[in-house]
Amino acid sequence: MRKSKENIKKLKQLWCLEGKVFLRLANEHRQFVQDLVMNLQALAVVLERHGYPASCYTCGDQMNSASFMVSLGDNHLIRFLVSDYGITWTEMRDDRELMKLEGAEAINQLEELATLVKQSMENVKHSESPKAKVTLQNAVGSVKTHR
């Protein structure tokens, strides 16, 4: 009991020292969303250059929200939405939702997709074979449906 009172006292002191902690957190969140939007735009460009229909739309100049979509073939679609209100990853095949994730788990899936894209690009560089694209299609489908 005594230990928890000491911890509460330390937390109160820290909170008072921080001052406008919530304003700082709000600004950090805005910056995080802007960084995520810029990376989604870059990923869409890279995917388009490698033959995958992809798009990333934003509203206005603020870069505070985006809708990212990529088609991996065979009616396999991935949608990633980011805004001040939240982050979602939705994977669909044949117009059916296979998986929907939010927050950190959605970002983890996006990282897996980005990693697969990088690996696919490396395969194309080394083999110059169109099979690298097929590898990405199959790998993304198998990663998502086995979770």
N, C-alpha and C positions, 0 to 999 in steps of 0.2 A: 504494500500500500504506500509506504513511504517513497519507494523508488518511482512509482507512477506519479506522485505529487511533484517530485523533483523533475521528472520528464516534462510534465505539463508546464511547470514554471519555466524551464528552458525553452520550450516551444513558444510560450507567450513572449519571452524576451527576444527570441529570434524574430518573431512576427513583428514586433514593435520596431526592431532594428531595420528590417527589410523595408518598411514604409509601404509603398504602393505596390505590394507584391502581386496583386491581381492584375493591375495594369501592365506590369512587366510580363506576366504570364500570357495575357491577351496579345501583347505585341509579339512575343515569341511564337505564339500559335499562328498569328497572321503570317509571319515570316516563314514558318514551317509549311503552311499551305501554299504560299507563293513558290517556294523551292520545289515542292511536290508537283505543282502545275507546270513549272518550267521543265522538269525532268520528264513528265508525261508527254509534253510537246516534242521533246527530243526523241523519246522512244517511238512516238508515232512516225516521225520522219524516218528513223532508221528502219522500222518495220516496212514502211512504204517502199523504201529504196531496195529492200530485199524481197519485194513481191507480195507482201501481205497487205490487204486492204486495211488501213488503220486511219483513225482520225482523233483529234483532240480539240475540242471546242471550249472556249472560255467566254464568259460574259464580261464585256467592258475591258478597261485597261488595268483594273486593279489586280488581276490575277488571283482573285480570292475564291474561284471555283472553276472546275473543269469536268468535262465528260470525255473520257477516253474509251475508244472501242477498237477492237481488232478482230478480224475474221481469220481463223486458222484453217479454213477449209472444211469440207464435209459438214456444213451447217453448224460449225463450232465457233461460238462467239464469246468474247470476253469484254465485259464492260466494267470500267473503274470510274467511280464518281468521287469527287472530293469537293468539299465546301467548308465553310465555317461551322456547318451543322453536323458534319460527319464524313466518314470515308467508307465506301463500300466496294467490294469486288463481287461481281456476279458472273458466273460462267453458265452458258446455255448451249445446248445441242438440240437441234431439231425443234427450236422454239420452246424447249422445256428447260426450266432452271435446274441445273445440276448442283450448284453450290452458291451460297451467298455468305460472304464474310464481311465483318466490319472492323474498323479501327486498326490496331496493330497487326491482326491476322490478315487483313486485307493488304496491308503494306508488305507483309512477308510474302504473300502470293505474288505481288507485283515484282518483288525482288527475285523470286524464282523465275518468273517470266523473263526479266531482264538478263538474268544469268544464262538462261537457255538461248536467248538471242545472241549474247556474246559468244557462247560456245558454237552456235550455228555459224556465226560470222567467221570464227577461226577455222571451222571445218571447210567453209567455202574458200578461204584464203589458201589453205593447204591442199585441198583436193580439187578445187574448181569443178565440183560436181553439183548438179541440181539436187542430189539426194540430201544435201544439208538442210534444205527447206523441209523436206519430208521428215527429217529427224526432229525438227522443232515442232511440227504438227503432232507427231506421235508422242513426243516427250511431254508436251504441255497437257495433252489429253490424259496421259497416264498419271501424271503427277496429281492432277486435280481430282480424278474420280476415285483414287485409292486412299483418300484422306478419311 
